[in-house]
Amino acid sequence: MIEIHLLILSLALMLGFVASYLAVTEKDLLKAVGFSAVQAISYAIVFYILMAPDIILAYIAIAVGIYSALLIFAISKTGRYEVV
Protein backbone atom coordinates (compact mmCIF):
# COMPACT_ATOMS: atom_id res chain seq x y z
CA MET A 1 0.00 0.00 0.00
CA ILE A 2 2.82 2.41 0.81
CA GLU A 3 4.46 1.72 -2.55
CA ILE A 4 1.31 2.86 -4.38
CA HIS A 5 1.28 6.11 -2.41
CA LEU A 6 4.93 6.73 -3.20
CA LEU A 7 4.33 6.03 -6.89
CA ILE A 8 1.38 8.45 -7.03
CA LEU A 9 3.39 11.01 -5.07
CA SER A 10 6.33 10.83 -7.47
CA LEU A 11 4.08 10.96 -10.55
CA ALA A 12 2.20 13.99 -9.20
CA LEU A 13 5.46 15.77 -8.42
CA MET A 14 6.83 15.08 -11.90
CA LEU A 15 3.59 16.32 -13.47
CA GLY A 16 3.84 19.46 -11.34
CA PHE A 17 7.44 20.07 -12.41
CA VAL A 18 6.62 19.59 -16.09
CA ALA A 19 3.57 21.85 -15.87
CA SER A 20 5.64 24.52 -14.11
CA TYR A 21 8.26 24.39 -16.86
CA LEU A 22 5.62 24.58 -19.58
CA ALA A 23 3.90 27.52 -17.85
CA VAL A 24 7.15 29.48 -17.73
CA THR A 25 8.17 28.79 -21.33
CA GLU A 26 4.74 29.18 -22.99
CA LYS A 27 4.21 32.24 -25.22
CA ASP A 28 0.40 32.03 -25.11
CA LEU A 29 -0.60 33.44 -21.74
CA LEU A 30 -3.93 31.59 -21.53
CA LYS A 31 -2.14 28.27 -22.03
CA ALA A 32 0.34 29.31 -19.34
CA VAL A 33 -2.54 29.89 -16.92
CA GLY A 34 -3.86 26.42 -17.79
CA PHE A 35 -0.48 24.85 -17.13
CA SER A 36 -0.32 26.74 -13.84
CA ALA A 37 -3.70 25.30 -12.86
CA VAL A 38 -2.49 21.78 -13.74
CA GLN A 39 0.57 22.37 -11.58
CA ALA A 40 -1.62 23.52 -8.69
CA ILE A 41 -3.88 20.47 -8.97
CA SER A 42 -0.92 18.09 -9.03
CA TYR A 43 0.56 19.74 -5.93
CA ALA A 44 -2.84 19.47 -4.25
CA ILE A 45 -2.68 15.72 -4.89
CA VAL A 46 0.77 15.71 -3.28
CA PHE A 47 -0.57 17.54 -0.22
CA TYR A 48 -3.43 15.03 -0.02
CA ILE A 49 -1.03 12.10 -0.05
CA LEU A 50 1.07 13.82 2.62
CA MET A 51 -2.14 14.14 4.70
CA ALA A 52 -2.41 17.93 4.91
CA PRO A 53 -6.15 18.57 4.34
CA ASP A 54 -6.16 22.15 5.63
CA ILE A 55 -3.48 23.14 3.14
CA ILE A 56 -5.37 21.41 0.32
CA LEU A 57 -8.57 23.38 0.91
CA ALA A 58 -6.78 26.73 0.93
CA TYR A 59 -4.44 25.83 -1.95
CA ILE A 60 -7.19 24.70 -4.32
CA ALA A 61 -9.39 27.71 -3.57
CA ILE A 62 -6.59 30.19 -4.08
CA ALA A 63 -4.24 28.61 -6.63
CA VAL A 64 -6.81 27.07 -8.96
CA GLY A 65 -9.80 29.32 -8.43
CA ILE A 66 -8.99 32.90 -7.52
CA TYR A 67 -5.48 33.07 -9.00
CA SER A 68 -6.51 31.63 -12.37
CA ALA A 69 -9.61 33.82 -12.61
CA LEU A 70 -7.61 36.93 -11.76
CA LEU A 71 -4.97 36.12 -14.36
CA ILE A 72 -7.56 35.43 -17.05
CA PHE A 73 -9.24 38.76 -16.26
CA ALA A 74 -5.88 40.56 -16.50
CA ILE A 75 -5.06 38.82 -19.80
CA SER A 76 -8.43 39.84 -21.22
CA LYS A 77 -7.58 43.49 -20.49
CA THR A 78 -4.14 43.21 -22.13
CA GLY A 79 -2.79 40.94 -24.85
CA ARG A 80 -3.04 37.17 -25.05
CA TYR A 81 0.38 36.54 -26.55
CA GLU A 82 3.71 37.53 -25.09
CA VAL A 83 5.51 40.10 -27.21
CA VAL A 84 9.25 39.63 -27.44
N, C-alpha and C positions, 0 to 999 in steps of 0.2 A: 504494500500500500504506500509506503514512504517513497518507493522508487517512482511510482506514478506521479506523486506530487512534485518530486524533483524534476521529472521530465517535463511536466506542464510548466513548472516555474522557469526552467531554462528556455523552453520554447517561447513563453510569453516575454521573457527578457530579451531574447534575440529579435522577436517581432518588434518590441519597443525600440531597440537600437536601430533597426533597419528603418522603421517609420520616422524616427528622429532624423536620421541621415537624409532620407528622402524629403522631409519637410524643410530642411535647411537648404538643400540643393535645388529644389523645385522653383522654376521661373513663374509658373501660374500660381498666384497667391491663394485662389480657392482650393486648388489641389493641396497646397501646403497646409491649409487649415484642416482639410480632411485627413492628411497624414498625421497631423498633430492630434486629432481626435482618436485616431487608431492607436497612437502611442499612449495616450491617456487611458484608453480602455485596456490595453495590454498591461500597463502598470497597475491598474485597478485589479486585474486578475492576480498579479503578483502580490499585492497587498492582501487580497482575499486568502491566498494560499498561506501567507505569513500570519494569518489570523489577526488582522487589524481592521475590524469592521467600522470603527469610528472614522478612521482615515479614508476608507473607501467611500463612505457616504459624502463626506466633504469633497473629496477629490473628484468624484464623478459629477457632482453638482457644479463645481467650479470649473474644472478643466474641460469637461465635455460640453456642458450646457452653457454657462455664462460666458466663458472665455471664447468659445467658438462663435457664439451669436454676436458678441461684441466685435470680433475680428471680421466676420462677414459684413456687419453693418459698416465698419470702417472701410472695407474694401469696396463696398457699393458706393461710397462717397468719393473714392479716389479711383485708381486704375486697377484692373484685374491683373495685368501682367507687369512684372518687374522690368523697369527700363534700365539698361546698362549704360 
